[in-house]
Each structure stands twice: as structure tokens, then as C-alpha cells.
Amino acid sequence: MTSFELSVSFKKRSFSKHVLASADWYEGLARLCGGSFTAAMTIGFADEIAMRLNVDSILILHYPTGASPQLLYGRTDDRHRANKVDDYLSGHYALDPFYVRRDYCSSQEMASLREVIEEDFASSEYYKVHYQSAGLIDELCFCSGDGERGHLNFSLGRTIGKNHFTAAEIEAARALAPLVNSALRTSWRALASGSPSPRADTDDAHHHHIENTRLNFGRSVLTDREFEILQHLLHGKSVDFIARLLAIAVSTVKVHRKHIYSKLNINSQAEIFTLFLEVVGQTRYAIGCDPLAQYHRSKR
């Protein structure tokens, strides 16, 4: 559709509050704008959205295929939160619910935290270990492909002390998604060229090591069922949620969890995250192998 045809199609509709708040309107604007977004325009747009949604931190991240994420643009008001961004880029991203469910998020264009976590997030261990310590209470994320089989995320976070995003705010953000993601897709390369963190190579060994650890962590010492439950625990799922998901009794999950703790030599779900990151930092990439076994050998 040409710009002229789009202009004509817009004129056929009457302006109303409903039309101007619809995803169709922003989809049309995205097509009309095409590839005209510059890095400065996207940053300005991001800052404007952040102000309108009353958020405390914004991050624009690029996840190249087979490589570690790159921070394209970030604005955080809290020094502790900034330190957490560094932790995230170094490996914590592997457990991020938006990263784990990136294909779903991209298909939806915009996702809220409550959509991707699948249960009461405040009761999950991932929240206690990562979000709460970073001072975050809620998050929205615009998600798009980069045209090179990678992903782009524009995250907006609220800190503890504020309210969660309302349903109306989430729907307003969802309507904006076509235009926001058009801006991301057309300007991310320009943003990357000016980013302080260089773009990783597509054969980034560190990323492959993190992914291999995520997929094989504990496999060498656990039964198949224990390993399945560990994967859910690693992603911050509660015992009650795991029991419902696997259609087994809560007491059965607790027994499996007790065995997992014993075999991993830990005492709590929070220690799973600590051990995971220690293993990532102290082992080398070996495709298809459980790096936990390598980690234990190094401690003997």
C-alpha cells in the first residue's frame, strides 16, 4: 500500500477516541512511516512512552541469533538497578521470562509480566531473586523480530512503591505496539552502532555456554522427573504451580524437590539460581554436556 493509498484509507474513517486508541490506527501509522525512524526519533518516542506510562526504567535490547544480548539504549534512575542490568547482560537473561518466552512475546508484539510468568509472579522465586532485588514491581515489554532471525525488546519497568500496570494501561500500550515495533525494526542498527556495548558475534561462545547450561543443568545427577521439575524451579515456578502443570500432588513435587536439593547440595530454591550462575561462570562450554558435572569435578 502506498502512502497516498494509506492517506485515502485514513480519510474514509471518522476521527474518534475509539479510532485513535485502536491498534489499526497505529498499524496504519507504522506502514505510513515505513523505514523513516532514526535512532534519535526512536529514543525520543521511547522516552515519551515511558513518561506517559509513568515508568522508572526503560531498556531497548537486541538479542542476536546465537549471541548474547546487547543493550541498545537504557535509562534507569536507580544505581542498584543499573548494576542489575550488567548482571542481566552477563547471564541472568537466560532465566528472564520475557527471554524464555521470546517467540510468544514476538507473536503478541507486546506482553505484560503477568502474561509470561503464568502464575502469581510475586510469589515466584525469580521475582524474589531478580525483580525484587532490582527494585522492580512490574514490567511491560514490546517485542519484535529484527529481520535477521533475532529479537528486539523494549522493556518498561516500574519500581517498588508504585502500582502495577492497570488493564487499561496495558491495553493502551498494546495498541501502540505496531508503531513502536516498526520504530525498533527500522532503527536498531543505528542504535547498535552508537551503543557502548559492542554487538556480539553470531557464534558467541559465552551465549552458547549459557544456553547449554540452561538446557542441561543437573541432567547428569537427576532422574528424568527430577530434571523436569528442576527446569520449572529454575524458572521460578512455585511448587503449587508445578503440581498443577504436571498433574501430580503437591507432596510429590516436594519430595522430588527434596531429592533435587540433596543431589545439588543446596538448601533452597533461591540457591538454584546462585548455583546456576556459579556454574556458568566457572565452567567451559561443552555441547550437550551437563556443566554441573564439570563444576563438581573442579571442586574436588
Secondary structure, 3 states (H helix, E strand, C coil): CCHHHHHHHHHCCCCCHHHHCCHHHHHHHHHHHCCCCCHHHHHHHHHHHHHHCCCCEEEEEEECCCCCCEEEEEEECCHHHHHHHHHHHHCHHHHCHHHHCHHHHHHHCEEEHHHHHCCCHHHCHHHHHHHCCCCEEEEEEEEEECCCCCEEEEEEEEECCCCCCCHHHHHHHHHHHHHHHHHHHHHHHHHHHCCCCCCCCCCCHHHHHHHHHHHHCCCCCCCHHHHHHHHHHHCCCCHHHHHHHHCCCHHHHHHHHHHHHHHHCCCCHHHHHHHHHHHHHHCCCCCCCCHHHHHHHHCC
